Every structure is written in structure tokens, then in C-alpha cells.
Amino acid sequence: MEPIFNMIRENLEIIIFYSAVISILLLMIICMQGAKLSKLKKKYEILSNNREGKNIEEVIHEYYQKIDHLDIRMNQMDALIETIQQKLLYSIQKVGLVQYNAFDDVGGSLSFSIALLDEQNNGFILTSIYSRSSSALYGKTIKKGKSSHTLSAEEIQALDRAKNRSLDEYTKIAL
């Protein structure tokens, strides 16, 4: 043991110098690690939305629950949209209107034929014939763009207009 103590006594200044250098290096490393830890803590707080008392696992779990809830809602919305699209196929989407004067003794075009069709050209034609002494209203069904009844020239014209125009195009013209 004595030789070790003698070696330490002889090289005490060198040992102290190297110990001081190593201590300074370790102190610098601790400061750098503290700065990195501070940056990491700030990132963690941003990630957890500055929620006190919650760890990152709880925050992630909340987000997964929200995502699951939104996924369920999206699936419900998709089903609803599909139902609405199916119903829209059978709604009136095409309109054709022809106004005319059915009798020479009545002024103005008070008689009309209007064709109302869905996407598959199914629907009906309403014809109103107006005279001074009476008025008549007729309805004829349309299946796939054709009627089982004989159509007048005005009804054919209204049907053609409906088949060639959508409801949006008709409302632009009417307004």
C-alpha cells in the first residue's frame, strides 16, 4: 500500500489537475443534458397540450378514442349519403314545360303541359286545358321516357324538354 501512497504524493498536482479537468467536462455535459431535457420537456408539454397531471399515454389514448368516434360517425355519414343518393334517383330531377293557347277564343297561353321525371325518366305529365267555360286537368304516367297513353304534340314537346334538361337548367330559364 505504501508504494501507492508514495506515487499519489509524488503526482498529486497532476492528479488534481486531471480531476479538475474531468470535473469541468462533466459539469459541461450535465449543463448540455439539462438544456436537452428542458427542450424535451417543452416538446412534451406542447404534445400534451399543456394539460397538467396527464401523461403522454393518456393524451394519446384520448386522441385514439376521438379518432374511433370520428370513424364511427364517418361510417354513419357514408351510409346516410348512400341512402340519400338512392332516394334521389327517384326524385323529380327533370322538368319540361310547354305553355300554349288551346282554343282560339281564349287569349293568352293559359293551357300547359308539364313533364316531371326522375333520373330514369320515370314520372308523369300533367296537362291543363283552359277554356272560357271550363278547365280540364289530365295526368299521364311515363315509364322509361315513354307513355302507354297517346300524347298530344305539346305533351311530347314537354317530355322531350324534360328528358333533355335537368331541373336546374329549367329553373335558370324560368327565372
Rosetta constraint file for C-alpha pairs under 8 A:
AtomPair CA 1 CA 5 HARMONIC 6.52 0.50
AtomPair CA 2 CA 6 HARMONIC 6.22 0.50
AtomPair CA 3 CA 7 HARMONIC 6.17 0.50
AtomPair CA 4 CA 8 HARMONIC 6.23 0.50
AtomPair CA 5 CA 9 HARMONIC 6.15 0.50
AtomPair CA 6 CA 10 HARMONIC 6.16 0.50
AtomPair CA 7 CA 11 HARMONIC 6.17 0.50
AtomPair CA 8 CA 12 HARMONIC 5.48 0.50
AtomPair CA 8 CA 15 HARMONIC 7.85 0.50
AtomPair CA 11 CA 15 HARMONIC 6.23 0.50
AtomPair CA 12 CA 16 HARMONIC 6.09 0.50
AtomPair CA 13 CA 17 HARMONIC 6.05 0.50
AtomPair CA 14 CA 18 HARMONIC 6.15 0.50
AtomPair CA 15 CA 19 HARMONIC 5.95 0.50
AtomPair CA 16 CA 20 HARMONIC 6.04 0.50
AtomPair CA 17 CA 21 HARMONIC 6.28 0.50
AtomPair CA 18 CA 22 HARMONIC 6.04 0.50
AtomPair CA 19 CA 23 HARMONIC 5.99 0.50
AtomPair CA 20 CA 24 HARMONIC 6.12 0.50
AtomPair CA 21 CA 25 HARMONIC 6.18 0.50
AtomPair CA 22 CA 26 HARMONIC 6.06 0.50
AtomPair CA 23 CA 27 HARMONIC 6.05 0.50
AtomPair CA 24 CA 28 HARMONIC 6.22 0.50
AtomPair CA 25 CA 29 HARMONIC 6.22 0.50
AtomPair CA 26 CA 30 HARMONIC 6.14 0.50
AtomPair CA 27 CA 31 HARMONIC 6.26 0.50
AtomPair CA 28 CA 32 HARMONIC 6.21 0.50
AtomPair CA 29 CA 33 HARMONIC 6.10 0.50
AtomPair CA 30 CA 34 HARMONIC 6.06 0.50
AtomPair CA 31 CA 35 HARMONIC 6.27 0.50
AtomPair CA 32 CA 36 HARMONIC 6.24 0.50
AtomPair CA 33 CA 37 HARMONIC 5.97 0.50
AtomPair CA 34 CA 38 HARMONIC 6.08 0.50
AtomPair CA 35 CA 39 HARMONIC 6.30 0.50
AtomPair CA 36 CA 40 HARMONIC 6.09 0.50
AtomPair CA 37 CA 41 HARMONIC 6.03 0.50
AtomPair CA 38 CA 42 HARMONIC 6.31 0.50
AtomPair CA 39 CA 43 HARMONIC 6.29 0.50
AtomPair CA 40 CA 44 HARMONIC 6.09 0.50
AtomPair CA 41 CA 45 HARMONIC 6.17 0.50
AtomPair CA 42 CA 46 HARMONIC 6.23 0.50
AtomPair CA 43 CA 47 HARMONIC 6.07 0.50
AtomPair CA 44 CA 48 HARMONIC 6.10 0.50
AtomPair CA 44 CA 56 HARMONIC 7.63 0.50
AtomPair CA 45 CA 49 HARMONIC 5.91 0.50
AtomPair CA 45 CA 50 HARMONIC 4.80 0.50
AtomPair CA 45 CA 51 HARMONIC 7.42 0.50
AtomPair CA 46 CA 50 HARMONIC 5.99 0.50
AtomPair CA 47 CA 56 HARMONIC 7.60 0.50
AtomPair CA 48 CA 54 HARMONIC 7.52 0.50
AtomPair CA 48 CA 55 HARMONIC 7.29 0.50
AtomPair CA 48 CA 56 HARMONIC 5.99 0.50
AtomPair CA 48 CA 59 HARMONIC 6.06 0.50
AtomPair CA 54 CA 58 HARMONIC 6.21 0.50
AtomPair CA 54 CA 59 HARMONIC 6.92 0.50
AtomPair CA 55 CA 59 HARMONIC 6.59 0.50
AtomPair CA 56 CA 60 HARMONIC 6.08 0.50
AtomPair CA 57 CA 61 HARMONIC 6.02 0.50
AtomPair CA 58 CA 62 HARMONIC 6.18 0.50
AtomPair CA 59 CA 63 HARMONIC 6.33 0.50
AtomPair CA 60 CA 64 HARMONIC 6.21 0.50
AtomPair CA 61 CA 65 HARMONIC 6.28 0.50
AtomPair CA 62 CA 66 HARMONIC 6.27 0.50
AtomPair CA 63 CA 67 HARMONIC 6.13 0.50
AtomPair CA 64 CA 68 HARMONIC 6.09 0.50
AtomPair CA 65 CA 69 HARMONIC 6.15 0.50
AtomPair CA 66 CA 70 HARMONIC 6.11 0.50
AtomPair CA 67 CA 71 HARMONIC 6.03 0.50
AtomPair CA 68 CA 72 HARMONIC 6.29 0.50
AtomPair CA 69 CA 73 HARMONIC 6.28 0.50
AtomPair CA 70 CA 74 HARMONIC 6.03 0.50
AtomPair CA 71 CA 75 HARMONIC 6.23 0.50
AtomPair CA 72 CA 76 HARMONIC 6.28 0.50
AtomPair CA 73 CA 77 HARMONIC 6.10 0.50
AtomPair CA 74 CA 78 HARMONIC 6.04 0.50
AtomPair CA 75 CA 79 HARMONIC 6.26 0.50
AtomPair CA 76 CA 80 HARMONIC 6.17 0.50
AtomPair CA 77 CA 81 HARMONIC 6.00 0.50
AtomPair CA 78 CA 82 HARMONIC 6.15 0.50
AtomPair CA 79 CA 83 HARMONIC 6.25 0.50
AtomPair CA 80 CA 84 HARMONIC 6.17 0.50
AtomPair CA 81 CA 85 HARMONIC 6.04 0.50
AtomPair CA 82 CA 86 HARMONIC 6.23 0.50
AtomPair CA 83 CA 87 HARMONIC 6.27 0.50
AtomPair CA 84 CA 88 HARMONIC 6.03 0.50
AtomPair CA 85 CA 89 HARMONIC 6.58 0.50
AtomPair CA 86 CA 90 HARMONIC 7.49 0.50
AtomPair CA 87 CA 91 HARMONIC 6.70 0.50
AtomPair CA 89 CA 118 HARMONIC 6.37 0.50
AtomPair CA 89 CA 119 HARMONIC 5.31 0.50
AtomPair CA 89 CA 120 HARMONIC 7.33 0.50
AtomPair CA 90 CA 118 HARMONIC 5.29 0.50
AtomPair CA 90 CA 119 HARMONIC 6.57 0.50
AtomPair CA 90 CA 120 HARMONIC 7.76 0.50
AtomPair CA 91 CA 117 HARMONIC 7.80 0.50
AtomPair CA 91 CA 118 HARMONIC 5.26 0.50
AtomPair CA 91 CA 119 HARMONIC 7.46 0.50
AtomPair CA 92 CA 116 HARMONIC 6.05 0.50
AtomPair CA 92 CA 117 HARMONIC 5.24 0.50
AtomPair CA 92 CA 118 HARMONIC 4.49 0.50
AtomPair CA 92 CA 119 HARMONIC 7.50 0.50
AtomPair CA 92 CA 123 HARMONIC 7.66 0.50
AtomPair CA 92 CA 167 HARMONIC 7.84 0.50
AtomPair CA 93 CA 116 HARMONIC 7.50 0.50
AtomPair CA 93 CA 117 HARMONIC 6.09 0.50
AtomPair CA 93 CA 118 HARMONIC 5.08 0.50
AtomPair CA 93 CA 119 HARMONIC 6.26 0.50
AtomPair CA 93 CA 166 HARMONIC 5.78 0.50
AtomPair CA 93 CA 167 HARMONIC 5.17 0.50
AtomPair CA 94 CA 115 HARMONIC 7.83 0.50
AtomPair CA 94 CA 116 HARMONIC 5.88 0.50
AtomPair CA 94 CA 117 HARMONIC 4.99 0.50
AtomPair CA 94 CA 118 HARMONIC 6.17 0.50
AtomPair CA 94 CA 119 HARMONIC 7.41 0.50
AtomPair CA 94 CA 121 HARMONIC 7.94 0.50
AtomPair CA 94 CA 162 HARMONIC 4.97 0.50
AtomPair CA 94 CA 163 HARMONIC 6.52 0.50
AtomPair CA 94 CA 165 HARMONIC 6.06 0.50
AtomPair CA 94 CA 166 HARMONIC 4.35 0.50
AtomPair CA 94 CA 167 HARMONIC 4.71 0.50
AtomPair CA 95 CA 114 HARMONIC 7.03 0.50
AtomPair CA 95 CA 115 HARMONIC 5.57 0.50
AtomPair CA 95 CA 116 HARMONIC 4.85 0.50
AtomPair CA 95 CA 117 HARMONIC 6.44 0.50
AtomPair CA 95 CA 158 HARMONIC 7.97 0.50
AtomPair CA 95 CA 161 HARMONIC 7.15 0.50
AtomPair CA 95 CA 162 HARMONIC 4.44 0.50
AtomPair CA 95 CA 163 HARMONIC 7.80 0.50
AtomPair CA 95 CA 165 HARMONIC 6.95 0.50
AtomPair CA 95 CA 166 HARMONIC 6.44 0.50
AtomPair CA 95 CA 167 HARMONIC 5.36 0.50
AtomPair CA 95 CA 170 HARMONIC 6.58 0.50
AtomPair CA 96 CA 114 HARMONIC 5.55 0.50
AtomPair CA 96 CA 115 HARMONIC 5.01 0.50
AtomPair CA 96 CA 116 HARMONIC 6.82 0.50
AtomPair CA 96 CA 157 HARMONIC 7.93 0.50
AtomPair CA 96 CA 158 HARMONIC 4.57 0.50
AtomPair CA 96 CA 159 HARMONIC 6.04 0.50
AtomPair CA 96 CA 160 HARMONIC 7.22 0.50
AtomPair CA 96 CA 161 HARMONIC 4.60 0.50
AtomPair CA 96 CA 162 HARMONIC 3.94 0.50
AtomPair CA 96 CA 163 HARMONIC 7.68 0.50
AtomPair CA 96 CA 165 HARMONIC 7.41 0.50
AtomPair CA 96 CA 170 HARMONIC 7.30 0.50
AtomPair CA 97 CA 112 HARMONIC 7.13 0.50
AtomPair CA 97 CA 113 HARMONIC 5.86 0.50
AtomPair CA 97 CA 114 HARMONIC 4.40 0.50
AtomPair CA 97 CA 115 HARMONIC 6.46 0.50
AtomPair CA 97 CA 158 HARMONIC 5.10 0.50
AtomPair CA 97 CA 161 HARMONIC 7.22 0.50
AtomPair CA 97 CA 162 HARMONIC 7.69 0.50
AtomPair CA 98 CA 112 HARMONIC 5.53 0.50
AtomPair CA 98 CA 113 HARMONIC 5.31 0.50
AtomPair CA 98 CA 114 HARMONIC 6.41 0.50
AtomPair CA 98 CA 154 HARMONIC 6.33 0.50
AtomPair CA 98 CA 155 HARMONIC 7.67 0.50
AtomPair CA 98 CA 157 HARMONIC 7.01 0.50
AtomPair CA 98 CA 158 HARMONIC 5.51 0.50
AtomPair CA 99 CA 109 HARMONIC 5.70 0.50
AtomPair CA 99 CA 110 HARMONIC 6.81 0.50
AtomPair CA 99 CA 111 HARMONIC 5.81 0.50
AtomPair CA 99 CA 112 HARMONIC 4.25 0.50
AtomPair CA 99 CA 113 HARMONIC 6.56 0.50
AtomPair CA 100 CA 108 HARMONIC 7.83 0.50
AtomPair CA 100 CA 109 HARMONIC 4.44 0.50
AtomPair CA 100 CA 110 HARMONIC 6.49 0.50
AtomPair CA 100 CA 111 HARMONIC 5.34 0.50
AtomPair CA 100 CA 112 HARMONIC 5.89 0.50
AtomPair CA 100 CA 154 HARMONIC 7.95 0.50
AtomPair CA 101 CA 106 HARMONIC 7.17 0.50
AtomPair CA 101 CA 107 HARMONIC 7.31 0.50
AtomPair CA 101 CA 108 HARMONIC 6.23 0.50
AtomPair CA 101 CA 109 HARMONIC 4.34 0.50
AtomPair CA 101 CA 110 HARMONIC 6.15 0.50
AtomPair CA 101 CA 111 HARMONIC 5.79 0.50
AtomPair CA 102 CA 106 HARMONIC 7.93 0.50
AtomPair CA 102 CA 109 HARMONIC 7.66 0.50
AtomPair CA 102 CA 110 HARMONIC 7.95 0.50
AtomPair CA 102 CA 111 HARMONIC 6.06 0.50
AtomPair CA 102 CA 129 HARMONIC 6.46 0.50
AtomPair CA 102 CA 130 HARMONIC 6.99 0.50
AtomPair CA 102 CA 131 HARMONIC 7.58 0.50
AtomPair CA 103 CA 131 HARMONIC 6.66 0.50
AtomPair CA 105 CA 131 HARMONIC 7.89 0.50
AtomPair CA 105 CA 132 HARMONIC 7.83 0.50
AtomPair CA 106 CA 131 HARMONIC 6.19 0.50
AtomPair CA 106 CA 132 HARMONIC 6.42 0.50
AtomPair CA 110 CA 129 HARMONIC 7.62 0.50
AtomPair CA 110 CA 130 HARMONIC 6.13 0.50
AtomPair CA 111 CA 127 HARMONIC 7.56 0.50
AtomPair CA 111 CA 128 HARMONIC 5.38 0.50
AtomPair CA 111 CA 129 HARMONIC 4.69 0.50
AtomPair CA 111 CA 130 HARMONIC 5.26 0.50
AtomPair CA 112 CA 127 HARMONIC 5.69 0.50
AtomPair CA 112 CA 128 HARMONIC 5.38 0.50
AtomPair CA 112 CA 129 HARMONIC 6.74 0.50
AtomPair CA 112 CA 154 HARMONIC 7.92 0.50
AtomPair CA 113 CA 125 HARMONIC 6.74 0.50
AtomPair CA 113 CA 126 HARMONIC 5.62 0.50
AtomPair CA 113 CA 127 HARMONIC 4.22 0.50
AtomPair CA 113 CA 128 HARMONIC 6.43 0.50
AtomPair CA 113 CA 154 HARMONIC 6.37 0.50
AtomPair CA 113 CA 155 HARMONIC 5.57 0.50
AtomPair CA 113 CA 158 HARMONIC 6.24 0.50
AtomPair CA 114 CA 125 HARMONIC 5.53 0.50
AtomPair CA 114 CA 126 HARMONIC 5.34 0.50
AtomPair CA 114 CA 127 HARMONIC 6.47 0.50
AtomPair CA 114 CA 155 HARMONIC 7.33 0.50
AtomPair CA 114 CA 158 HARMONIC 5.81 0.50
AtomPair CA 114 CA 159 HARMONIC 7.71 0.50
AtomPair CA 115 CA 123 HARMONIC 7.58 0.50
AtomPair CA 115 CA 124 HARMONIC 5.92 0.50
AtomPair CA 115 CA 125 HARMONIC 4.28 0.50
AtomPair CA 115 CA 126 HARMONIC 6.52 0.50
AtomPair CA 115 CA 155 HARMONIC 7.51 0.50
AtomPair CA 115 CA 158 HARMONIC 5.57 0.50
AtomPair CA 115 CA 159 HARMONIC 5.36 0.50
AtomPair CA 115 CA 162 HARMONIC 6.08 0.50
AtomPair CA 116 CA 123 HARMONIC 5.63 0.50
AtomPair CA 116 CA 124 HARMONIC 5.62 0.50
AtomPair CA 116 CA 125 HARMONIC 6.27 0.50
AtomPair CA 116 CA 162 HARMONIC 6.89 0.50
AtomPair CA 117 CA 121 HARMONIC 5.05 0.50
AtomPair CA 117 CA 122 HARMONIC 5.20 0.50
AtomPair CA 117 CA 123 HARMONIC 4.41 0.50
AtomPair CA 117 CA 124 HARMONIC 6.64 0.50
AtomPair CA 117 CA 142 HARMONIC 7.89 0.50
AtomPair CA 117 CA 162 HARMONIC 6.85 0.50
AtomPair CA 117 CA 163 HARMONIC 7.66 0.50
AtomPair CA 118 CA 122 HARMONIC 5.45 0.50
AtomPair CA 118 CA 123 HARMONIC 6.23 0.50
AtomPair CA 120 CA 144 HARMONIC 6.06 0.50
AtomPair CA 120 CA 145 HARMONIC 7.84 0.50
AtomPair CA 121 CA 142 HARMONIC 7.36 0.50
AtomPair CA 121 CA 143 HARMONIC 6.65 0.50
AtomPair CA 121 CA 144 HARMONIC 4.88 0.50
AtomPair CA 121 CA 145 HARMONIC 4.85 0.50
AtomPair CA 121 CA 163 HARMONIC 6.78 0.50
AtomPair CA 122 CA 141 HARMONIC 7.87 0.50
AtomPair CA 122 CA 142 HARMONIC 5.30 0.50
AtomPair CA 122 CA 143 HARMONIC 4.60 0.50
AtomPair CA 122 CA 144 HARMONIC 5.22 0.50
AtomPair CA 122 CA 145 HARMONIC 6.26 0.50
AtomPair CA 123 CA 141 HARMONIC 5.98 0.50
AtomPair CA 123 CA 142 HARMONIC 5.03 0.50
AtomPair CA 123 CA 143 HARMONIC 6.67 0.50
AtomPair CA 124 CA 139 HARMONIC 6.67 0.50
AtomPair CA 124 CA 140 HARMONIC 5.44 0.50
AtomPair CA 124 CA 141 HARMONIC 4.25 0.50
AtomPair CA 124 CA 142 HARMONIC 5.04 0.50
AtomPair CA 125 CA 138 HARMONIC 7.99 0.50
AtomPair CA 125 CA 139 HARMONIC 5.57 0.50
AtomPair CA 125 CA 140 HARMONIC 5.17 0.50
AtomPair CA 125 CA 141 HARMONIC 6.43 0.50
AtomPair CA 125 CA 142 HARMONIC 7.21 0.50
AtomPair CA 125 CA 155 HARMONIC 7.12 0.50
AtomPair CA 125 CA 159 HARMONIC 7.56 0.50
AtomPair CA 126 CA 137 HARMONIC 6.94 0.50
AtomPair CA 126 CA 138 HARMONIC 5.62 0.50
AtomPair CA 126 CA 139 HARMONIC 4.56 0.50
AtomPair CA 126 CA 140 HARMONIC 6.64 0.50
AtomPair CA 127 CA 137 HARMONIC 5.59 0.50
AtomPair CA 127 CA 138 HARMONIC 5.05 0.50
AtomPair CA 127 CA 139 HARMONIC 6.41 0.50
AtomPair CA 127 CA 155 HARMONIC 7.39 0.50
AtomPair CA 128 CA 135 HARMONIC 7.12 0.50
AtomPair CA 128 CA 136 HARMONIC 5.63 0.50
AtomPair CA 128 CA 137 HARMONIC 4.38 0.50
AtomPair CA 128 CA 138 HARMONIC 6.41 0.50
AtomPair CA 129 CA 135 HARMONIC 5.69 0.50
AtomPair CA 129 CA 136 HARMONIC 5.24 0.50
AtomPair CA 129 CA 137 HARMONIC 6.45 0.50
AtomPair CA 130 CA 134 HARMONIC 6.40 0.50
AtomPair CA 130 CA 135 HARMONIC 4.48 0.50
AtomPair CA 130 CA 136 HARMONIC 6.59 0.50
AtomPair CA 131 CA 135 HARMONIC 5.89 0.50
AtomPair CA 140 CA 147 HARMONIC 7.10 0.50
AtomPair CA 140 CA 149 HARMONIC 6.88 0.50
AtomPair CA 141 CA 147 HARMONIC 6.09 0.50
AtomPair CA 141 CA 148 HARMONIC 7.54 0.50
AtomPair CA 142 CA 146 HARMONIC 5.31 0.50
AtomPair CA 142 CA 147 HARMONIC 4.67 0.50
AtomPair CA 142 CA 148 HARMONIC 7.49 0.50
AtomPair CA 143 CA 147 HARMONIC 6.28 0.50
AtomPair CA 145 CA 159 HARMONIC 7.63 0.50
AtomPair CA 145 CA 163 HARMONIC 7.40 0.50
AtomPair CA 147 CA 151 HARMONIC 7.50 0.50
AtomPair CA 151 CA 155 HARMONIC 5.66 0.50
AtomPair CA 151 CA 156 HARMONIC 6.05 0.50
AtomPair CA 152 CA 156 HARMONIC 6.19 0.50
AtomPair CA 153 CA 157 HARMONIC 6.18 0.50
AtomPair CA 154 CA 158 HARMONIC 6.14 0.50
AtomPair CA 155 CA 159 HARMONIC 6.05 0.50
AtomPair CA 156 CA 160 HARMONIC 6.12 0.50
AtomPair CA 157 CA 161 HARMONIC 6.19 0.50
AtomPair CA 158 CA 162 HARMONIC 6.17 0.50
AtomPair CA 159 CA 163 HARMONIC 6.19 0.50
AtomPair CA 160 CA 164 HARMONIC 6.18 0.50
AtomPair CA 161 CA 165 HARMONIC 5.95 0.50
AtomPair CA 162 CA 166 HARMONIC 6.83 0.50
AtomPair CA 165 CA 169 HARMONIC 5.98 0.50
AtomPair CA 165 CA 170 HARMONIC 6.67 0.50
AtomPair CA 166 CA 170 HARMONIC 6.48 0.50
AtomPair CA 167 CA 171 HARMONIC 6.28 0.50
AtomPair CA 168 CA 172 HARMONIC 6.41 0.50
AtomPair CA 169 CA 173 HARMONIC 6.54 0.50
AtomPair CA 170 CA 174 HARMONIC 6.12 0.50
AtomPair CA 171 CA 175 HARMONIC 6.00 0.50
